[in-house]
Amino acid sequence: MQDTKVPAKSRALRTPADKRWYAVFLAHLATTSNVAASARAADVSPTKVYDARRRDPDFYRAWQEALCEGYEHLEMALVQRLRDGEIKPASGAKRGTRVFDNATALRLLVAHRDSVVRQQALRDVEDTGAILERINVRIDRLRAARVPAAEAQENADG
């Protein structure tokens, strides 16, 4: 029987010791949304990172989650800047002036209108479910109270 050897490069990719960089990379990716910078932070090459993403479905899912988290952070920073404005230097003045980017703020609102409506609908469904649950509890209590009352009436009639 012939022994088939797995190339060292493939073996290394599958060893737990080699995956130690995953956590560093993913944490940095969630913070920066930057693959190259995250690879540098984890002390691995971008090629190795992309190769791991192709080969490891769990890493791929974690990568996607980290990117989503990174974009949420980026979006919140943008929202904060849009709300607070930016200080821009005024020529000849000692102090800058606060400038608001209303066009970008409006585009952001329009882009998220659907997700906000969807979230509100989910909240309303949850509220409706809670209301129905309370109604069902009341109906059950009324039914439970009616049974002893009906039995008492039968005993009085009988």
Residue frames as qw, qx, qy, qz and C-alpha x, y, z in Angstrom:
[[0.000, 0.891, 0.455, 0.000, 0.00, 0.00, 0.00],
 [0.435, 0.386, -0.007, 0.814, 1.38, 3.39, -0.99],
 [0.276, -0.622, -0.431, 0.592, 1.50, 6.14, 1.62],
 [0.237, 0.707, 0.310, 0.590, 0.04, 9.37, 0.27],
 [0.379, -0.308, -0.340, 0.804, 1.46, 12.37, 2.01],
 [0.060, 0.923, 0.380, 0.024, -0.49, 15.55, 2.50],
 [0.451, 0.551, -0.107, 0.694, 1.59, 18.57, 1.50],
 [0.398, -0.235, -0.496, 0.735, 2.98, 20.45, 4.48],
 [0.109, -0.114, -0.063, -0.985, 1.17, 23.62, 3.42],
 [0.582, -0.342, -0.492, -0.550, -2.23, 21.85, 3.54],
 [0.636, -0.316, -0.638, 0.296, -1.40, 20.15, 6.84],
 [0.263, -0.057, -0.329, 0.905, -0.38, 23.45, 8.39],
 [0.297, -0.268, -0.216, -0.891, -3.65, 25.09, 7.41],
 [0.693, -0.377, -0.504, -0.352, -5.60, 22.46, 9.31],
 [0.556, -0.120, -0.636, 0.522, -3.65, 22.41, 12.54],
 [0.328, -0.853, -0.406, 0.031, -5.17, 24.21, 15.54],
 [0.521, -0.499, 0.011, 0.693, -1.85, 25.92, 16.28],
 [0.287, 0.141, 0.428, 0.845, -1.97, 27.57, 12.88],
 [0.132, -0.692, -0.568, -0.426, -5.45, 28.94, 13.55],
 [0.405, -0.525, -0.407, 0.628, -4.32, 31.03, 16.51],
 [0.140, -0.088, 0.178, 0.970, -4.20, 34.06, 14.25],
 [0.099, -0.537, -0.729, -0.413, -7.93, 33.68, 13.44],
 [0.303, -0.763, -0.508, 0.261, -9.07, 35.48, 16.59],
 [0.296, -0.499, 0.064, 0.812, -6.64, 38.38, 16.16],
 [0.104, 0.102, 0.596, 0.790, -7.54, 38.75, 12.50],
 [0.161, -0.608, -0.723, -0.287, -11.30, 38.63, 13.10],
 [0.309, -0.735, -0.381, 0.468, -11.18, 41.08, 16.01],
 [0.226, -0.388, 0.230, 0.863, -9.15, 43.54, 13.94],
 [0.030, 0.268, 0.710, 0.651, -11.45, 43.03, 10.93],
 [0.199, -0.725, -0.660, 0.012, -14.48, 43.83, 13.10],
 [0.291, -0.707, -0.155, 0.625, -12.77, 47.03, 14.20],
 [0.141, -0.498, 0.360, 0.776, -11.33, 48.22, 10.88],
 [0.739, 0.551, 0.300, -0.244, -13.23, 46.46, 8.05],
 [0.330, 0.797, -0.476, -0.174, -9.79, 46.26, 6.42],
 [0.999, 0.021, -0.027, 0.022, -8.54, 42.82, 5.37],
 [0.649, 0.505, -0.325, 0.467, -4.93, 43.82, 4.66],
 [0.127, -0.639, 0.430, -0.626, -4.54, 45.71, 7.95],
 [0.837, -0.349, 0.211, -0.364, -6.17, 42.84, 9.84],
 [0.948, 0.198, -0.174, 0.180, -3.80, 40.34, 8.23],
 [0.363, 0.586, -0.424, 0.588, -0.83, 42.50, 9.28],
 [0.470, -0.567, 0.350, -0.579, -2.20, 42.69, 12.83],
 [0.951, -0.170, 0.177, -0.189, -2.47, 38.89, 12.90],
 [0.227, -0.644, 0.682, 0.263, 1.04, 38.57, 11.40],
 [0.637, 0.199, 0.725, 0.173, -0.14, 36.56, 8.38],
 [0.078, -0.107, 0.510, 0.850, -0.25, 37.30, 4.68],
 [0.564, 0.273, 0.092, -0.774, -3.49, 38.36, 3.00],
 [0.549, 0.242, -0.712, -0.365, -3.06, 35.32, 0.74],
 [0.197, -0.009, -0.933, 0.301, -3.15, 33.00, 3.75],
 [0.308, 0.226, 0.488, -0.785, -6.23, 34.78, 5.06],
 [0.618, 0.313, -0.222, -0.686, -8.11, 34.43, 1.78],
 [0.455, 0.188, -0.862, -0.124, -7.01, 30.81, 1.47],
 [0.004, 0.097, 0.856, -0.508, -8.33, 30.05, 4.96],
 [0.469, 0.281, 0.224, -0.807, -11.60, 31.76, 4.09],
 [0.615, 0.279, -0.528, -0.514, -11.98, 29.54, 1.02],
 [0.461, 0.134, -0.875, 0.055, -11.14, 26.33, 2.89],
 [0.157, -0.182, -0.802, 0.546, -12.81, 26.81, 6.28],
 [0.201, -0.604, -0.580, -0.508, -16.59, 27.39, 6.28],
 [0.478, -0.715, -0.427, 0.281, -16.59, 28.35, 9.97],
 [0.400, -0.339, 0.063, 0.849, -13.88, 30.93, 9.35],
 [0.067, 0.331, 0.522, 0.783, -15.83, 32.22, 6.35],
 [0.332, -0.734, -0.557, -0.201, -18.94, 32.72, 8.52],
 [0.506, -0.641, -0.223, 0.531, -16.91, 34.41, 11.26],
 [0.338, -0.026, 0.285, 0.897, -15.30, 36.63, 8.60],
 [0.089, -0.548, -0.547, -0.627, -18.73, 37.72, 7.35],
 [0.458, -0.764, -0.445, 0.091, -19.90, 38.45, 10.90],
 [0.507, -0.446, -0.032, 0.737, -16.75, 40.48, 11.60],
 [0.198, 0.197, 0.400, 0.873, -17.23, 42.47, 8.39],
 [0.251, -0.701, -0.550, -0.379, -20.85, 43.18, 9.30],
 [0.525, -0.709, -0.297, 0.367, -19.78, 44.33, 12.73],
 [0.453, -0.196, 0.161, 0.855, -17.06, 46.49, 11.19],
 [0.040, 0.412, 0.477, 0.775, -19.52, 48.13, 8.84],
 [0.386, -0.774, -0.496, -0.077, -21.91, 48.75, 11.72],
 [0.520, -0.558, -0.114, 0.637, -19.10, 50.54, 13.59],
 [0.299, 0.046, 0.355, 0.885, -18.25, 52.53, 10.47],
 [0.128, -0.611, -0.573, -0.530, -21.88, 53.45, 9.96],
 [0.455, -0.772, -0.400, 0.194, -22.28, 54.56, 13.57],
 [0.460, -0.370, 0.064, 0.805, -19.16, 56.74, 13.26],
 [0.123, 0.275, 0.481, 0.824, -20.60, 58.28, 10.11],
 [0.290, -0.732, -0.565, -0.246, -23.96, 58.86, 11.78],
 [0.497, -0.659, -0.248, 0.507, -22.21, 60.54, 14.71],
 [0.344, -0.155, 0.247, 0.893, -20.27, 62.78, 12.34],
 [0.032, -0.469, -0.575, -0.670, -23.44, 63.64, 10.43],
 [0.392, -0.766, -0.509, -0.001, -25.26, 64.48, 13.67],
 [0.497, -0.674, -0.096, 0.539, -22.47, 66.51, 15.23],
 [0.404, 0.913, -0.061, 0.017, -21.08, 68.01, 12.04],
 [0.815, 0.029, -0.028, 0.579, -17.41, 68.50, 11.28],
 [0.209, -0.873, 0.037, 0.439, -15.24, 71.42, 12.26],
 [0.697, 0.492, 0.219, 0.474, -13.78, 72.89, 9.08],
 [0.410, -0.389, -0.036, 0.824, -11.11, 75.57, 9.21],
 [0.285, 0.906, 0.313, -0.014, -12.33, 78.95, 8.04],
 [0.622, 0.363, 0.007, 0.694, -9.78, 80.96, 6.12],
 [0.116, 0.532, -0.159, 0.824, -8.37, 83.74, 8.26],
 [0.634, -0.609, -0.052, -0.474, -10.42, 82.79, 11.32],
 [0.113, -0.509, 0.771, -0.367, -8.98, 81.55, 14.62],
 [0.524, 0.027, 0.780, -0.341, -11.75, 78.99, 14.99],
 [0.025, -0.061, -0.851, -0.521, -13.31, 76.65, 12.50],
 [0.577, 0.013, 0.052, -0.815, -16.98, 76.45, 11.68],
 [0.478, 0.052, 0.859, -0.176, -19.20, 73.44, 12.18],
 [0.424, 0.274, -0.507, -0.699, -20.38, 72.05, 8.85],
 [0.657, 0.095, 0.674, -0.323, -23.18, 69.51, 8.39],
 [0.077, 0.178, -0.798, -0.570, -23.34, 67.22, 5.37],
 [0.603, 0.208, 0.392, -0.663, -27.09, 67.12, 4.90],
 [0.677, 0.395, -0.432, -0.446, -26.95, 65.41, 1.50],
 [0.365, 0.245, -0.891, 0.113, -25.07, 62.41, 2.90],
 [0.259, 0.021, 0.732, -0.630, -27.32, 62.28, 5.96],
 [0.679, 0.294, 0.082, -0.667, -30.39, 62.22, 3.71],
 [0.622, 0.354, -0.653, -0.247, -28.90, 59.46, 1.52],
 [0.119, 0.170, -0.911, 0.355, -28.19, 57.41, 4.66],
 [0.467, 0.144, 0.522, -0.699, -31.76, 57.83, 5.86],
 [0.724, 0.361, -0.214, -0.548, -33.16, 56.80, 2.48],
 [0.454, 0.353, -0.817, -0.039, -30.84, 53.79, 2.32],
 [0.079, 0.030, -0.901, 0.426, -32.07, 52.56, 5.69],
 [0.541, -0.053, 0.047, -0.838, -35.74, 53.34, 5.33],
 [0.783, 0.005, -0.526, -0.333, -36.59, 49.73, 4.39],
 [0.522, 0.035, -0.761, 0.384, -34.61, 48.23, 7.26],
 [0.132, -0.068, 0.471, -0.869, -36.22, 50.63, 9.74],
 [0.679, -0.028, -0.142, -0.720, -39.71, 49.81, 8.46],
 [0.737, 0.042, -0.671, -0.068, -38.89, 46.09, 8.63],
 [0.302, 0.062, -0.722, 0.619, -37.64, 46.42, 12.22],
 [0.366, -0.056, 0.274, -0.888, -40.72, 48.39, 13.24],
 [0.765, -0.009, -0.385, -0.517, -42.92, 45.71, 11.68],
 [0.611, 0.037, -0.757, 0.228, -41.07, 43.02, 13.65],
 [0.029, 0.053, -0.585, 0.809, -41.54, 45.02, 16.84],
 [0.571, -0.035, -0.004, -0.820, -45.25, 45.43, 16.08],
 [0.761, 0.000, -0.606, -0.231, -45.57, 41.68, 15.49],
 [0.405, 0.020, -0.752, 0.519, -43.89, 41.05, 18.84],
 [0.234, -0.035, 0.359, -0.903, -46.24, 43.56, 20.47],
 [0.707, -0.021, -0.291, -0.645, -49.23, 41.88, 18.82],
 [0.666, 0.020, -0.742, 0.070, -48.02, 38.50, 20.04],
 [0.162, 0.017, -0.667, 0.727, -47.74, 39.80, 23.60],
 [0.463, -0.021, 0.109, -0.879, -51.23, 41.29, 23.41],
 [0.760, -0.005, -0.500, -0.415, -52.68, 38.02, 22.12],
 [0.501, 0.037, -0.788, 0.355, -50.92, 36.13, 24.89],
 [0.101, -0.010, 0.516, -0.850, -52.43, 38.41, 27.54],
 [0.639, 0.007, -0.143, -0.756, -55.89, 37.99, 25.98],
 [0.721, 0.030, -0.678, -0.137, -55.50, 34.20, 25.97],
 [0.268, 0.033, -0.752, 0.601, -54.47, 34.24, 29.63],
 [0.354, 0.006, 0.290, -0.889, -57.58, 36.26, 30.51],
 [0.732, 0.033, -0.394, -0.554, -59.81, 33.89, 28.53],
 [0.589, 0.040, -0.789, 0.172, -58.27, 30.91, 30.34],
 [0.028, 0.010, -0.631, 0.775, -58.91, 32.59, 33.71],
 [0.548, 0.025, 0.028, -0.835, -62.52, 33.34, 32.79],
 [0.745, 0.043, -0.592, -0.304, -63.05, 29.75, 31.67],
 [0.426, 0.041, -0.795, 0.430, -61.46, 28.45, 34.87],
 [0.178, 0.017, 0.471, -0.864, -63.71, 30.70, 36.95],
 [0.631, 0.027, -0.237, -0.738, -66.84, 29.67, 35.00],
 [0.586, 0.015, -0.807, -0.068, -66.43, 25.95, 35.65],
 [0.186, -0.149, -0.778, 0.581, -66.73, 26.21, 39.47],
 [0.335, 0.146, 0.176, -0.914, -69.60, 28.70, 39.07],
 [0.635, 0.061, -0.513, -0.575, -71.47, 26.33, 36.74],
 [0.482, -0.063, -0.857, 0.169, -70.91, 23.41, 39.13],
 [0.018, 0.138, 0.587, -0.797, -72.20, 25.49, 42.04],
 [0.500, 0.116, -0.105, -0.852, -75.30, 26.40, 40.03],
 [0.627, 0.011, -0.719, -0.299, -75.93, 22.73, 39.18],
 [0.320, -0.101, -0.823, 0.459, -75.59, 21.78, 42.86],
 [0.212, 0.150, 0.361, -0.896, -78.03, 24.51, 43.85],
 [0.603, 0.118, -0.316, -0.723, -80.55, 23.40, 41.21],
 [0.598, 0.098, -0.781, -0.153, -80.17, 19.73, 41.90]]
